[in-house]
């Protein structure tokens, strides 16, 4: 009897892998539009992959560096049972450190530039967290205040 090591956590089942391949092959028109804009580092130089298994789910598009997931959904996702499933899915992905942006097929088809601007803004937020605000006039730096050398506080 051969002793098999434990399956690594990143292991993807053959079923899930096959489903992801089928989804890549049979993309919707809205997914094709988004993929064309994301592929080959076209949007802010970010590297996206499509139809990627993450845990028990397959996400439409993911940028691992920014921990950003893009979902493009058809009308069935707005039915109550699908909405509950999507909430559990979003919670799971958030627990893994991902931020999920969800767009309807209609959004993509009617407002492609708005969708891409939203994705670009999310990438920018992920790349550079907001810096702390500069000191206001007369406040000086923390070192100056501690030393008593800020304007009007000289010894």
Beta strands, then each sheet from edge to edge (+ up, - down):
strand 1: 49-54
strand 2: 57-63
strand 3: 68-73
strand 4: 99-104
sheet 1: 1+ 2- 3+ 4+
end
